[in-house]
């Protein structure tokens, strides 16, 4: 009953949508550790029994959880469920073979749920008057890196190895559950080339506007904005979630690289950059 596969590749968009729900991720990960009844899952995760039963049945229906044992106790039939693998992944074949609209909807749902959970945690910290994130399992970081595709794959494997010892409860003091999400992509794929307009001799070239619509987290550094300027672009940002500008970003750089800003959520930047960003808001 304890033997399960190490990894499972999602087969359908419905499975991808299922794990967009942070609660279902928690339930799945609990069942990846050991077989439990839906009632035990509810007790483990401190959620109401009817809700636990509903989500376990849904995960079973789409093939991510299976019934592994039944026991009769006191005239009641107990059903024990187990996750089909310790880890889930979305293979490129699924993303490529599905309709673009289906994948876009599923991925948007994933990040919408994650963003909402992150903002809820952040709001709770602010409400409690915490001056920093110390003592809380919360963090956000974004980086631009230069790697070969193989180096990138190896880096993701290394990160996975780092987190492997912490995927099961150890029963130590101050141990808490934390959600970790990693997204990585080749920015060349996400930045389609646009033909530059040919200016008339008496006109100076005008920057092209590049629209970026994002639900989730966006973090910009000086290098990010300088690359846009070098391409002759100005960014039109529409961000729902967390938007941050690193300390190396200056107000002058904001003026040159950003045409317009709309955001809902949390905005983090130096006071000077915040002032420059206010002039970009619509």
C-alpha positions as CSV (number, residue, x, y, z in Angstrom):
1,X,0.0,0.0,0.0
2,X,3.0,2.3,0.5
3,X,4.5,1.7,-2.9
4,X,3.7,4.5,-5.4
5,X,5.4,5.8,-8.5
6,X,8.0,8.6,-8.0
7,X,6.5,10.8,-10.8
8,X,3.4,11.0,-12.9
9,X,2.9,13.1,-16.0
10,X,-0.5,14.8,-16.2
11,X,-2.5,13.5,-19.1
12,X,-5.4,15.9,-19.4
13,X,-6.2,19.6,-19.0
14,X,-8.8,18.5,-16.4
15,X,-6.0,17.1,-14.3
16,X,-4.0,20.3,-14.7
17,X,-7.1,22.3,-13.6
18,X,-7.6,20.0,-10.6
19,X,-4.2,20.8,-9.2
20,X,-4.7,24.5,-9.7
21,X,-6.6,24.5,-6.4
22,X,-4.1,25.0,-3.5
23,X,-6.3,22.9,-1.2
24,X,-6.3,20.0,-3.7
25,X,-2.5,20.3,-3.9
26,X,-2.3,20.0,-0.1
27,X,-4.7,17.0,-0.1
28,X,-2.7,15.3,-2.9
29,X,0.6,15.8,-1.1
30,X,-0.9,14.4,2.1
31,X,-2.0,11.3,0.3
32,X,1.4,11.0,-1.4
33,X,2.9,10.6,2.1
34,X,0.6,7.8,3.3
35,X,-2.8,6.2,2.6
36,X,-5.7,7.8,4.5
37,X,-9.4,8.0,4.6
38,X,-11.0,11.3,3.5
39,X,-12.0,11.9,7.1
40,X,-8.3,11.4,8.2
41,X,-7.3,13.9,5.4
42,X,-9.7,16.4,6.9
43,X,-8.3,16.0,10.4
44,X,-4.7,16.1,9.1
45,X,-5.2,19.4,7.2
46,X,-7.8,20.9,9.6
47,X,-10.6,21.1,7.0
48,X,-14.2,20.1,7.3
49,X,-14.9,16.4,6.6
50,X,-17.5,17.0,3.9
51,X,-15.1,19.3,2.0
52,X,-12.3,16.7,2.4
53,X,-14.6,13.9,1.1
54,X,-15.6,16.0,-1.9
55,X,-12.0,16.9,-3.0
56,X,-10.7,13.4,-2.5
57,X,-13.5,12.0,-4.7
58,X,-12.8,14.6,-7.4
59,X,-9.1,13.6,-7.3
60,X,-10.1,10.0,-7.6
61,X,-12.5,10.7,-10.5
62,X,-9.8,12.2,-12.6
63,X,-7.2,9.5,-11.8
64,X,-4.8,11.3,-9.5
65,X,-5.9,9.4,-6.4
66,X,-6.9,5.8,-6.1
67,X,-8.7,3.6,-3.6
68,X,-6.0,1.2,-2.2
69,X,-7.8,-0.5,0.7
70,X,-11.1,-0.9,2.5
71,X,-11.5,-1.8,6.2
72,X,-14.6,-2.6,8.2
73,X,-14.6,-1.0,11.6
74,X,-17.6,-1.0,13.9
75,X,-19.9,-1.8,11.0
76,X,-18.5,1.2,9.0
77,X,-16.6,0.6,5.8
78,X,-13.5,2.8,5.8
79,X,-11.9,3.6,2.4
80,X,-8.2,4.4,2.2
81,X,-6.9,6.5,-0.7
82,X,-3.4,7.1,-2.0
83,X,-1.9,9.5,-4.5
84,X,-0.7,7.8,-7.7
85,X,2.8,9.3,-7.5
86,X,5.0,11.4,-5.2
87,X,5.4,14.2,-7.8
88,X,3.3,15.5,-10.6
89,X,4.5,17.3,-13.7
90,X,2.9,18.8,-16.8
91,X,4.8,17.4,-19.8
92,X,5.4,19.6,-22.9
93,X,3.3,17.1,-25.0
94,X,0.2,18.0,-23.0
95,X,0.9,21.7,-23.4
96,X,1.5,21.4,-27.1
97,X,-1.3,19.0,-28.0
98,X,-4.1,20.8,-26.2
99,X,-6.1,23.7,-27.5
100,X,-4.3,27.0,-26.7
101,X,-7.4,28.4,-25.0
102,X,-7.7,25.4,-22.8
103,X,-4.1,25.6,-21.6
104,X,-4.3,29.3,-21.2
105,X,-7.4,28.9,-19.0
106,X,-5.9,26.2,-16.9
107,X,-2.6,28.0,-16.4
108,X,-4.3,31.3,-15.6
109,X,-6.4,29.4,-13.0
110,X,-3.2,27.9,-11.5
111,X,-1.6,31.3,-11.0
112,X,-4.7,33.1,-10.0
113,X,-5.2,30.6,-7.1
114,X,-1.6,30.8,-6.1
115,X,-1.6,34.6,-6.3
116,X,-4.7,34.9,-4.2
117,X,-3.2,32.6,-1.6
118,X,0.0,34.6,-1.5
119,X,-1.9,37.9,-1.2
120,X,-4.0,36.4,1.6
121,X,-0.9,35.4,3.5
122,X,0.7,38.8,2.9
123,X,-2.4,40.6,4.1
124,X,-2.5,38.6,7.3
125,X,1.1,39.5,8.0
126,X,0.3,43.2,7.4
127,X,-2.8,43.0,9.6
128,X,-0.7,41.5,12.5
129,X,1.7,44.5,12.2
130,X,4.8,42.5,11.4
131,X,7.7,44.7,10.4
132,X,9.3,41.9,8.3
133,X,8.7,38.4,7.1
134,X,10.8,36.9,9.9
135,X,9.1,34.0,11.5
136,X,6.7,33.4,8.6
137,X,7.0,30.9,5.8
138,X,6.7,33.5,3.0
139,X,9.0,34.8,0.3
140,X,9.1,35.9,-3.3
141,X,12.0,36.2,-5.6
142,X,12.6,36.6,-9.4
143,X,15.8,36.5,-11.3
144,X,17.0,36.7,-14.9
145,X,19.6,34.1,-15.7
146,X,21.7,33.2,-18.8
147,X,21.9,29.5,-19.3
148,X,21.9,26.8,-22.0
149,X,18.7,24.6,-22.1
150,X,20.6,21.7,-20.6
151,X,22.0,23.9,-17.8
152,X,18.5,25.1,-17.1
153,X,17.1,21.6,-16.9
154,X,19.9,20.6,-14.5
155,X,19.3,23.7,-12.3
156,X,15.6,22.7,-12.0
157,X,16.7,19.2,-11.0
158,X,19.1,20.6,-8.4
159,X,16.3,22.7,-6.9
160,X,14.0,19.7,-6.8
161,X,16.8,17.8,-4.9
162,X,17.0,20.6,-2.3
163,X,13.3,20.3,-1.5
164,X,13.1,16.5,-1.5
165,X,14.0,16.0,2.2
166,X,11.2,18.4,3.2
167,X,8.3,16.8,1.3
168,X,7.3,14.7,4.3
169,X,6.6,15.8,7.9
170,X,9.4,15.3,10.3
171,X,7.6,16.2,13.5
172,X,10.1,18.8,14.6
173,X,9.4,22.0,16.5
174,X,8.1,25.0,14.5
175,X,7.6,22.8,11.4
176,X,5.0,24.4,9.1
177,X,3.5,23.7,5.7
178,X,4.8,26.0,2.9
179,X,3.9,26.2,-0.8
180,X,6.7,26.5,-3.3
181,X,6.1,27.3,-7.0
182,X,8.8,27.6,-9.6
183,X,8.2,28.9,-13.1
184,X,10.9,29.2,-15.7
185,X,10.8,29.9,-19.4
186,X,13.0,31.1,-22.3
187,X,12.3,34.8,-22.5
188,X,13.1,34.7,-26.3
189,X,9.9,32.6,-26.7
190,X,7.9,35.0,-24.6
191,X,9.1,38.1,-26.5
192,X,8.0,37.8,-30.1
193,X,9.9,40.0,-32.6
194,X,7.9,43.0,-33.8
195,X,8.9,44.8,-37.0
196,X,10.0,48.3,-36.2
197,X,8.2,51.2,-37.9
198,X,10.4,53.1,-40.3
199,X,10.5,56.8,-39.1
200,X,10.3,59.6,-41.6
201,X,13.6,61.6,-41.9
202,X,12.3,64.5,-39.9
203,X,11.0,62.3,-37.1
204,X,13.0,60.5,-34.3
205,X,12.2,56.9,-33.8
206,X,9.4,56.3,-31.2
207,X,9.6,53.3,-28.8
208,X,7.2,50.4,-29.6
209,X,4.8,49.5,-26.9
210,X,4.9,46.0,-25.6
211,X,1.8,44.9,-23.7
212,X,2.4,42.6,-20.7
213,X,-0.7,41.2,-18.9
214,X,0.1,39.0,-16.0
215,X,-1.8,37.4,-13.1
216,X,0.9,36.4,-10.6
217,X,4.2,38.0,-9.6
218,X,6.5,40.2,-11.7
219,X,9.9,41.4,-10.6
220,X,11.9,43.9,-12.7
221,X,15.6,44.7,-12.3
222,X,17.7,47.3,-14.0
223,X,18.9,44.7,-16.6
224,X,15.3,43.8,-17.5
225,X,14.3,47.4,-18.2
226,X,17.6,48.2,-20.0
227,X,16.9,45.2,-22.4
228,X,13.5,46.7,-23.3
229,X,15.1,50.1,-24.0
230,X,17.8,48.5,-26.1
231,X,15.0,46.8,-28.2
232,X,13.3,50.1,-28.7
233,X,10.4,49.2,-26.5
234,X,8.3,50.7,-23.7
235,X,6.4,48.4,-21.5
236,X,2.6,48.6,-21.0
237,X,2.1,46.7,-17.8
238,X,-1.2,45.3,-16.6
239,X,-0.4,43.2,-13.4
240,X,-2.7,41.6,-11.0
241,X,-0.8,40.2,-8.0
242,X,2.7,41.2,-6.9
243,X,4.8,43.8,-8.8
244,X,8.3,44.6,-7.6
245,X,11.2,46.8,-8.8
246,X,14.6,45.9,-7.5
247,X,16.8,48.5,-5.8
248,X,19.0,49.0,-8.9
249,X,16.0,50.5,-10.8
250,X,16.0,54.3,-10.9
251,X,13.2,56.8,-11.6
252,X,14.9,57.8,-14.9
253,X,14.9,54.2,-16.0
254,X,11.2,53.9,-15.2
255,X,10.5,57.0,-17.3
256,X,12.4,55.6,-20.2
257,X,11.2,51.9,-20.1
258,X,7.6,52.1,-18.9
259,X,4.8,53.7,-20.9
260,X,1.8,52.8,-18.7
261,X,1.1,50.9,-15.5
262,X,-2.0,49.3,-14.2
263,X,-1.9,47.0,-11.2
264,X,-4.1,45.4,-8.6
265,X,-2.4,43.9,-5.6
266,X,1.0,44.7,-4.0
267,X,3.5,47.2,-5.5
268,X,7.0,47.2,-4.0
269,X,9.8,49.7,-5.0
270,X,11.9,52.4,-3.5
271,X,10.1,55.7,-2.6
272,X,11.6,57.5,-5.6
273,X,10.6,54.8,-8.0
274,X,7.1,54.6,-6.5
275,X,6.8,58.3,-7.3
276,X,7.9,57.8,-10.9
277,X,5.5,54.9,-11.2
278,X,2.5,57.0,-10.1
279,X,3.0,59.1,-13.2
280,X,2.5,56.0,-15.3
281,X,-0.7,54.8,-13.7
282,X,-4.0,54.9,-15.5
